[in-house]
Amino acid sequence: MSHAHKYVVEPSRLAWKPFALGDARETQLQMYITGSDGGPEAIRAQIPEGYTVEPHFHYAAQFQVLLDGSMTFPLVRLHAPAIHYTEHSTPYGPFVVRDGHDMLVLHSKPGGLTMMQDKKDRWKANVQGREFACNAADVKWEPMPGYKGARRKRLIPASFGPTADLVEFPSRAEWLPPANQYGRYEVVQLGSALVDGRELGPKSLRFVEPGKPGTALRMGDHGATMIFLTFDEDGSFSGAGNTEEAIARLEDNERGRGENE
């Protein structure tokens, strides 16, 4: 595998890890990419019906890709497929999940995690950071330049800084990704795509590192719908450890609280 393809994930090969919530339920997690090497971090999460995720922030720029279900924030409701973006350390939430929630949490650097109820660290919040959200259903299709038979929805346009595109490719189309300065995720939403002969099905992804062009994606026999997520300069920031470690600390805290009750 070339260096540009150091981070390629096909989720059927990954185990699910339960994360105990405070109400005797569990979130199911797949650790796609852990960020333990200082590089990108990608986590798939399925949160139980009706659960409220309290306000928090991560120390790295973040794309949330809603694959299935819905997420209701104070000012917007997202229905899959949808995108939510926050700049590093930008608080968001609370949000409530429903309808078979399934999402990807994607950072270009280790993200860490701080809950806004944490009086010790919440002062680190970037309260002026950017936050964007978009439902794919709210955006019109347009032709994909340079690709006959392909079309796209610009969920976050380039004028915003980071970008998010939903692109529908026909059968066996080949897409050669451009080099990027700050890192890009390429997520298979529907269909399949081949990387160096390796087939990636729905909810698979690869991360193309900053400055790396990446080699071609070849769409499968039935085409593919892809989500391309490109960071801007804020994607270079990382503040405090990785999210897997932060989740383990939250679990320890919940366990200790339960033992003391």
TORKOL-460847 format. One record per residue (C-alpha): x, y, z. Coordinates in Angstrom, 2 decimals. Example, Ala and Ser with C-alpha at 12.3 -4.5 7.8 and 13.67 -1.06 7.14 Angstrom:
c1,c2,c3
12.30,-4.50,7.80
13.67,-1.06,7.14
# end
This chain:
c1,c2,c3
0.00,0.00,0.00
1.34,3.44,-0.91
1.93,6.04,1.77
-1.09,7.99,0.52
-3.21,4.99,1.49
-1.88,4.50,4.99
-5.37,5.21,6.32
-7.97,3.05,4.57
-10.86,1.49,6.52
-13.44,-1.13,5.56
-15.69,-1.41,8.66
-16.82,-5.02,8.25
-13.40,-6.02,9.59
-13.67,-3.96,12.77
-15.12,-4.98,16.12
-17.71,-2.84,17.88
-16.80,-1.44,21.29
-19.56,-0.59,23.80
-19.40,2.70,25.69
-21.58,2.69,28.82
-23.88,5.68,29.23
-25.17,6.99,32.52
-28.67,5.56,32.04
-27.75,1.86,31.72
-27.65,2.04,27.92
-24.65,1.81,25.59
-23.27,3.65,22.60
-21.60,1.34,20.09
-18.27,2.51,18.67
-15.98,1.37,15.89
-12.49,2.86,16.16
-11.69,3.34,12.48
-8.46,5.30,13.05
-7.23,6.01,16.57
-4.93,9.01,16.10
-2.34,7.28,18.26
0.41,8.16,15.77
-0.47,11.86,15.82
-2.35,11.54,12.54
-6.06,11.43,11.72
-8.76,10.06,13.96
-12.00,8.48,12.74
-14.74,6.94,14.88
-18.10,5.48,13.95
-20.80,5.85,16.59
-24.31,4.47,16.98
-26.05,6.23,19.86
-29.28,4.75,21.30
-32.72,6.12,20.45
-33.66,9.35,22.19
-30.33,9.84,23.99
-29.19,13.42,24.57
-25.50,14.13,24.01
-24.55,17.01,26.30
-22.53,20.04,25.08
-18.85,19.32,24.55
-15.93,20.08,22.26
-12.95,18.40,20.63
-9.50,19.94,20.33
-9.30,19.41,16.56
-11.44,20.48,13.63
-14.24,17.96,13.14
-16.61,16.70,10.49
-19.57,14.66,11.69
-21.12,12.64,8.87
-24.65,11.51,9.68
-25.01,8.21,7.80
-28.42,7.15,9.13
-31.04,8.58,11.45
-31.38,12.11,12.77
-29.71,14.56,15.18
-31.65,17.45,16.66
-29.56,20.46,17.77
-30.98,23.60,19.41
-31.18,25.43,16.05
-31.24,22.69,13.40
-32.37,19.13,12.81
-30.21,16.93,10.61
-31.54,13.99,8.61
-29.13,11.54,6.97
-27.18,12.09,4.89
-26.02,15.29,6.54
-22.85,17.09,7.62
-21.96,18.94,10.81
-18.62,20.78,11.10
-16.91,22.48,14.04
-13.61,24.29,14.26
-11.12,23.11,16.89
-12.32,23.44,20.50
-15.72,24.79,19.38
-18.53,23.68,21.72
-21.65,22.15,20.20
-24.78,20.46,21.47
-26.79,19.33,23.18
-28.21,17.11,20.46
-30.75,14.30,20.55
-30.46,11.25,18.29
-33.31,9.24,16.77
-34.36,6.99,13.90
-31.48,4.48,13.98
-28.62,6.93,14.48
-25.29,6.09,12.81
-22.49,8.64,12.27
-18.79,9.14,11.59
-16.70,11.54,13.70
-13.68,12.63,11.66
-10.60,14.61,12.68
-7.41,15.27,10.75
-5.49,15.29,14.05
-6.16,13.71,17.47
-9.26,15.39,18.86
-9.52,14.68,22.57
-12.77,15.59,24.30
-13.98,17.96,27.02
-17.55,18.14,28.31
-18.79,21.67,28.94
-19.85,20.59,32.44
-16.15,20.06,33.22
-15.30,23.18,35.22
-11.59,22.42,35.10
-11.13,22.48,31.30
-14.17,24.12,29.74
-12.37,27.50,29.73
-10.35,26.11,26.80
-13.43,26.32,24.58
-13.13,28.29,21.33
-16.45,30.11,21.68
-15.91,32.09,18.45
-15.13,29.01,16.34
-16.99,28.21,13.13
-19.88,25.75,13.09
-21.67,24.61,9.92
-24.46,22.11,9.30
-26.24,20.94,6.16
-28.82,18.36,5.15
-28.13,16.89,1.71
-31.85,17.01,0.99
-31.74,20.82,1.19
-29.16,21.17,-1.62
-29.80,20.82,-5.34
-27.81,18.52,-7.59
-25.43,20.11,-10.10
-23.17,18.57,-12.76
-19.77,17.39,-11.55
-17.20,19.28,-13.64
-15.02,16.99,-15.75
-17.00,13.80,-15.05
-19.66,12.80,-17.54
-22.70,11.28,-15.88
-21.64,12.39,-12.38
-23.40,14.97,-10.23
-22.72,16.62,-6.89
-24.18,18.56,-3.99
-21.95,21.19,-2.37
-22.87,20.77,1.29
-20.16,23.13,2.52
-18.84,25.38,-0.29
-15.19,26.36,-0.67
-15.95,29.94,0.39
-16.51,28.65,3.94
-12.95,27.27,4.26
-13.48,23.54,4.88
-15.52,21.83,2.15
-17.99,18.95,1.97
-19.27,17.46,-1.30
-21.71,14.63,-1.93
-20.93,13.16,-5.36
-22.85,10.50,-7.27
-20.64,8.65,-9.77
-21.80,6.27,-12.51
-20.62,2.69,-12.92
-16.84,2.24,-13.19
-16.08,5.96,-13.19
-12.56,6.83,-12.10
-11.84,9.78,-9.86
-8.29,11.01,-9.39
-8.24,13.18,-6.27
-6.26,16.41,-6.28
-3.54,17.04,-3.73
-4.73,18.86,-0.63
-2.92,21.02,1.88
-4.64,20.04,5.13
-6.11,16.55,4.72
-9.23,15.02,3.15
-11.61,12.18,4.02
-13.30,10.19,1.26
-16.34,8.27,2.51
-18.37,5.71,0.56
-22.02,6.42,1.29
-23.60,4.05,-1.24
-22.25,1.55,-3.76
-18.57,0.67,-3.79
-15.18,1.99,-4.85
-11.86,0.27,-5.46
-8.49,1.43,-4.14
-5.50,-0.52,-5.47
-7.84,-3.43,-6.18
-9.35,-3.34,-2.68
-13.12,-2.91,-2.62
-14.59,-0.42,-0.17
-18.31,-0.76,0.51
-20.77,1.59,2.25
-19.40,3.42,5.32
-15.80,2.69,4.31
-13.33,5.53,4.02
-9.82,6.62,3.33
-7.91,9.65,4.56
-5.56,11.35,2.13
-2.81,13.06,4.08
-1.85,16.71,3.62
0.31,17.21,0.54
-0.39,13.71,-0.79
-2.23,13.39,-4.12
-3.74,9.97,-3.50
-4.26,7.45,-6.27
-7.45,6.95,-8.23
-10.73,5.69,-6.85
-12.52,3.43,-9.32
-16.24,3.12,-8.76
-17.87,-0.33,-8.65
-20.16,-1.93,-11.21
-23.19,-0.14,-9.74
-21.46,3.20,-9.26
-20.92,4.94,-5.94
-22.08,7.92,-3.95
-19.09,9.48,-2.19
-18.72,12.18,0.46
-15.52,14.24,0.19
-14.53,16.25,3.29
-11.57,18.62,3.03
-10.06,20.54,5.94
-8.65,24.04,5.78
-5.81,25.46,7.88
-7.71,24.82,11.12
-7.27,21.10,10.43
-3.62,21.48,11.43
-4.50,22.23,15.06
-4.52,19.57,17.76
-4.63,20.32,21.44
-4.88,17.41,23.87
-4.60,13.66,23.30
-6.93,11.46,21.29
-10.63,10.78,21.61
-10.24,7.09,22.45
-8.27,8.03,25.57
-10.81,10.71,26.47
-13.68,8.22,26.16
-11.84,5.80,28.44
-11.54,8.55,31.08
-15.26,9.30,30.80
-16.01,5.60,31.29
-13.80,5.53,34.39
-15.59,8.59,35.76
-19.02,7.04,35.15
-17.91,3.79,36.75
-16.57,5.60,39.80
-19.76,7.64,40.14
-21.83,4.46,40.05
-19.72,2.79,42.73
-20.10,5.80,45.03
-23.88,5.96,44.75
# end
